Amino acid sequence: MAEALPNPDATPTAPSASASIESVLHEERRFEPPAAFASQARIGSIQAYRALVAEAEADPDAFWGAWARQELHWFTPFEKVLDWSDPPSARWFEGGTTNLAYNCLDRHLEGPRADKLALIWEGEPGDERRFTYRQLHAEVCKAANALRSLGIGKGDLVALYMPMVPEAAIAMLACARIGAPHSVVFGGFSAEALRDRLIDGDAKAVITADGGFRKDKAVALKPAVDAALAGGVCPTLKHVLVVRRTGEPTAMEAGRDLWWHDLVDSQSPECPAEPMASEDRLFVLYTSGSTGKPKGVVHTTAGYNLWAHLTFQWIFDIRDDDIHWCTADVGWITGHSYIVYGPLSNGATTVMYEGAPRPSKPGAFWEVIEKHRCTIFYTAPTAIRAFMKGGREVPDRSDLTSLRLLGTVGEPINPEAWMWYRDVIGGNRCPVVDTWWQTETGGVMISPLPGATATKPGSCTLPLPGIAADVVDLEGRSVGVDQGGYLAVRRPWPGMMRTVHGDHERFRKSYWEHIPPINGEYIYFAGDGARRDADGYFWVMGRVDDVINVSGHRLGTMEIESALVSHPAVAEAAVVGRPDELKGEAIVAFVSLEGGRSGDAALEAELRRHVGQEIGPIARPDLIRFSDVLPKTRSGKIMRRLLRSLAAGQEVSGDISTLEDRSVLDTLRV
Ligand code: 7RM
């Protein structure tokens, strides 16, 4: 199905409040890499960065080929770096075989790293588990053998629906070890959302837990798996493996459900890693796009491995004694690349935290940093804004002097939050890396290198070496300095997604044909608006399609609209984002009801609950406006630009001459 072209009236002039154009355009602060940091960094000067950029530009294949040979273990060496003869289908490192779990574990077992901590897990009720590389290797092998004992092997898709427990990482690595692609479904998604993803992926098994701990209480997960599978909707699915986490009573279906400890604990701690072809499917991860159904983004073995590895090494300037903590959930790409695969592939120590800051424990993050002496901290702007609001007294109570580097990801960061982060959390000593990337890109694309790049608050600065990022118009022409345009990438890169699961046409249309290929040159369209300043620095303004970013979570407006109209009371729904000081964007829904019914607070609550059930609590609208009719053009298209203005409480500007019935404006003002 063809997706709508980016709305020309959504040309990137409407960023979220968090990156208000005003503050960003007048941002002149600039921070050079601290000398002490630069002198020890892997890439320690802007000249060193520029040399890498030049090398990559002169001969991309030689550049990527050399890094791939140097940084990954190969069972069989590859013969060709890139096959781009049939764009946008890319084949990287063909002829080679490797294994992601091998690169993350086995290769660290020779020498002193074997007994280095690989994973430190901090549980929500205060429990803790630690795994050295040797121990993690054994756990992963046992889990891999357990999956094999169920008849799961190369090519069989395994879904994970997990809380943030070590078994989530262990299960991901176990899948990679035997060549079974995983599909991690965020534990906050509903049974309905899980069901869609299980069916779409033809999953053979689900790995889940009885529940997890969220904000001081145990929350069940397994019942959602039962609900998702009710009615035999997923005939390929034969096994449900359940980790005991909360110990609450849990119904188990005989013949289908098995306890993880019953099956895994008795397995052998040796399991040879399956040599995987470079382009063998590694995982599928669903993400929201412009149309109703989330897309299964497909990543493959070698290219993804190299990209998670290299970006982690470059951007976090990783050192052997680092304790790296990324606060994402493993259900998102950030968790895949920067809790699990990037750190472990580099032999680093990674921290995984089950909990979250909450009123009863506002300093939870800072206590984790102090307790584990974290050196790198990577989180979302939305969290920083919430901490800012809570005041510096809270972080000031903890010893944060172990930190040497700070990162942000997921949404634009406003300069004020950036400055606060640098000062209050980083003690004005730690470089801040604002990293721009997407589920589709596999790893970071645009980011400062902390020992090389001068930073400006609110800018993700410069593309990584080998990344041909640009800001373009819809014809693919670069726009001028400080002009708004579309964020695009002009050349393939190893970590790029390879396809949309089950829909290669959608992959082609959504990402590579929005900007029509010129002379066979394909340009990747990211869906973000951006501008570049006179120094070539990128300032990302937010999405230009029908995707909204709520607290760093990506949601499709049409996904939420579909959820709303699946409620019997709803005739039509239009969902837009509204700038929100804390969340970046808040969800506003305009709803017309069946049979002229009028809405009230009870129905609003009911609809919010309904959306929570259809997608998950993160998708619940913050505000629902009821109206007899929605504003449409004479050709019947809902006028989203107008709704966005209304939701933001702005005067409706621009051309409304096509609006069919002007009187609707008055009923809709927020
Ligand atoms: C990693 C991740 C991707 C979307 C992307 C942007 C937004 C991410 C930044 C950012 C401004 C950033 N994957 N985004 N990072 N915007 N500055 N540093 O978030 O697939 O879930 O979302 O997130 O709009 O297109 S994602």
Boltz pocket constraint, residues with backbone or C-beta under 6 A from the ligand:
constraints:
  - pocket:
      binder: B
      contacts: [[A, 287], [A, 332], [A, 333], [A, 334], [A, 408], [A, 409], [A, 410], [A, 411], [A, 412], [A, 413], [A, 434], [A, 435], [A, 436], [A, 437], [A, 438], [A, 439], [A, 440], [A, 446], [A, 460], [A, 526], [A, 527], [A, 528], [A, 540], [A, 541], [A, 542], [A, 543], [A, 549], [A, 552], [A, 553], [A, 554]]
      max_distance: 6.0
